[in-house]
């Protein structure tokens, strides 16, 4: 019995370290491991060299619906769905593997990462709680994250119908001005 708890503790520490390296916040670590908060704080400082960020996690589905976050959230959601259906991964393992694949895709295409691991984890929780879902775009056929209880008969995604202000950030405007 004691050997099992040691192995379990070691695997929980390993899981926590992997999550920290992927950018997990304390709330995610506390929810997905059985380690104490004190142990997680020590691990976080050991792995990153700094204290974890303070504050509550964002709790709004609306962030995932805005243009650029929606594209990245939809990409992650599709990867996650594929892994849970075809690779038979589940829980935090599916989230971690889907997030790694998301990061590889973003890096391979020279894009800026928009989705953090904690946001990806939150997205999965929102989808499991039936607050968010995905629907197909009527033009490209890709699946995109939307609010669950709204009507989407003729949904057109943000890639097929780019909003007029999409990508118009202060930084982009200043780069054009130079």
PLY file of the C-alpha trace (Angstrom):
ply
format ascii 1.0
element vertex 178
property float x
property float y
property float z
element edge 177
property int vertex1
property int vertex2
end_header
0.00 0.00 0.00
2.79 2.41 0.88
4.60 1.68 -2.41
1.44 2.53 -4.34
1.12 5.92 -2.62
4.78 6.69 -3.40
4.25 5.86 -7.07
1.05 7.85 -7.07
2.82 10.83 -5.45
5.64 10.60 -8.00
3.23 10.46 -10.93
1.29 13.43 -9.52
4.54 15.41 -9.21
5.47 14.49 -12.78
2.02 15.54 -14.01
2.27 18.83 -12.11
5.72 19.55 -13.57
4.48 18.87 -17.12
1.48 21.13 -16.56
3.67 23.91 -15.14
6.02 23.67 -18.13
3.01 24.03 -20.42
1.97 27.18 -18.53
-0.73 25.94 -16.15
-2.05 28.30 -13.49
-2.42 27.21 -9.87
-6.18 26.65 -10.13
-5.64 24.14 -12.94
-2.88 22.39 -10.95
-5.09 22.14 -7.88
-8.00 20.76 -9.90
-6.00 18.17 -11.85
-3.56 16.84 -9.24
-3.95 15.55 -5.71
-0.93 17.48 -4.44
-1.32 20.08 -1.69
-1.32 23.76 -2.54
1.94 24.19 -0.63
3.61 21.40 -2.61
2.33 22.88 -5.87
3.65 26.33 -4.95
7.08 24.88 -4.24
7.03 22.91 -7.51
5.93 25.98 -9.47
8.78 28.07 -8.07
11.26 25.23 -8.63
10.24 24.72 -12.27
9.76 28.35 -13.34
11.97 30.24 -10.91
9.13 32.64 -10.06
5.99 32.61 -7.97
2.76 31.70 -9.77
0.53 34.52 -11.00
-2.19 35.54 -8.58
-5.83 36.17 -9.26
-8.87 34.31 -10.38
-9.25 32.56 -13.68
-11.43 34.29 -16.26
-14.92 32.85 -16.23
-16.55 33.99 -19.43
-17.50 32.06 -22.52
-17.47 35.30 -24.51
-13.67 35.36 -24.82
-13.81 32.19 -26.91
-16.34 33.75 -29.30
-14.37 36.87 -30.27
-12.65 36.63 -33.66
-9.01 35.57 -33.15
-9.55 33.61 -29.91
-12.40 31.77 -31.65
-10.13 30.60 -34.47
-7.52 29.30 -32.02
-10.11 27.83 -29.64
-11.79 26.07 -32.56
-8.46 24.63 -33.73
-7.74 23.35 -30.22
-11.29 21.97 -29.84
-10.96 20.01 -33.10
-7.60 18.55 -32.05
-9.00 17.66 -28.62
-12.09 16.03 -30.14
-9.92 13.99 -32.51
-7.69 12.74 -29.69
-10.61 11.79 -27.45
-12.40 9.94 -30.25
-9.54 8.27 -32.11
-6.61 8.08 -29.70
-8.94 7.30 -26.80
-7.29 9.86 -24.57
-9.33 11.51 -21.87
-9.16 14.07 -19.10
-6.01 16.07 -18.56
-3.96 13.73 -20.79
-6.18 14.61 -23.77
-5.95 18.31 -22.95
-2.16 18.25 -22.60
-1.64 16.31 -25.82
-4.10 18.47 -27.74
-2.39 21.59 -26.42
1.05 20.34 -27.48
-0.30 19.68 -30.98
-1.91 23.13 -31.01
1.45 24.69 -30.08
3.24 22.71 -32.82
0.68 23.84 -35.40
0.91 27.50 -34.36
4.71 27.39 -34.40
4.89 25.55 -37.74
2.78 28.28 -39.36
4.59 31.18 -37.71
1.51 32.30 -35.81
1.28 33.92 -32.41
-0.06 31.65 -29.67
-3.41 32.97 -28.53
-4.60 30.09 -26.36
-2.87 29.33 -23.06
-3.08 25.88 -21.47
-5.36 27.28 -18.79
-7.69 28.77 -21.45
-7.67 25.44 -23.31
-8.55 23.60 -20.08
-11.31 26.13 -19.40
-12.64 25.68 -22.94
-12.92 21.92 -22.43
-14.71 22.48 -19.13
-17.14 24.92 -20.78
-17.82 22.38 -23.53
-18.34 19.58 -21.01
-20.76 21.85 -19.10
-22.66 22.43 -22.36
-21.97 26.18 -22.31
-20.01 26.04 -25.57
-20.13 23.66 -28.51
-18.91 23.57 -32.10
-20.93 23.98 -35.29
-19.88 23.60 -38.92
-19.33 26.64 -41.11
-21.70 26.55 -44.08
-18.92 27.74 -46.42
-15.74 25.87 -45.45
-17.17 23.00 -43.39
-14.77 23.56 -40.49
-16.14 23.36 -36.95
-16.06 26.50 -34.81
-16.75 27.23 -31.14
-20.10 28.89 -30.44
-22.47 29.40 -27.51
-24.51 26.23 -27.11
-28.04 27.59 -26.85
-28.07 29.99 -29.77
-29.38 29.26 -33.26
-26.82 28.58 -35.99
-28.71 27.45 -39.08
-26.43 29.25 -41.52
-23.28 29.81 -39.49
-20.34 31.39 -41.34
-17.00 31.32 -39.51
-14.65 34.24 -38.89
-12.23 32.93 -41.51
-14.77 32.85 -44.33
-16.37 36.15 -43.31
-13.65 38.19 -41.62
-15.06 41.00 -39.46
-14.17 44.50 -40.66
-12.09 45.27 -37.54
-10.32 41.89 -37.41
-6.59 42.22 -36.86
-6.78 45.99 -36.40
-4.84 46.26 -33.17
-2.86 49.23 -31.98
0.35 47.30 -32.60
-0.67 46.47 -36.19
-1.66 50.09 -36.80
1.68 51.33 -35.46
3.59 48.87 -37.66
1.76 50.16 -40.74
2.49 53.77 -39.73
6.27 53.14 -39.57
0 1
1 2
2 3
3 4
4 5
5 6
6 7
7 8
8 9
9 10
10 11
11 12
12 13
13 14
14 15
15 16
16 17
17 18
18 19
19 20
20 21
21 22
22 23
23 24
24 25
25 26
26 27
27 28
28 29
29 30
30 31
31 32
32 33
33 34
34 35
35 36
36 37
37 38
38 39
39 40
40 41
41 42
42 43
43 44
44 45
45 46
46 47
47 48
48 49
49 50
50 51
51 52
52 53
53 54
54 55
55 56
56 57
57 58
58 59
59 60
60 61
61 62
62 63
63 64
64 65
65 66
66 67
67 68
68 69
69 70
70 71
71 72
72 73
73 74
74 75
75 76
76 77
77 78
78 79
79 80
80 81
81 82
82 83
83 84
84 85
85 86
86 87
87 88
88 89
89 90
90 91
91 92
92 93
93 94
94 95
95 96
96 97
97 98
98 99
99 100
100 101
101 102
102 103
103 104
104 105
105 106
106 107
107 108
108 109
109 110
110 111
111 112
112 113
113 114
114 115
115 116
116 117
117 118
118 119
119 120
120 121
121 122
122 123
123 124
124 125
125 126
126 127
127 128
128 129
129 130
130 131
131 132
132 133
133 134
134 135
135 136
136 137
137 138
138 139
139 140
140 141
141 142
142 143
143 144
144 145
145 146
146 147
147 148
148 149
149 150
150 151
151 152
152 153
153 154
154 155
155 156
156 157
157 158
158 159
159 160
160 161
161 162
162 163
163 164
164 165
165 166
166 167
167 168
168 169
169 170
170 171
171 172
172 173
173 174
174 175
175 176
176 177
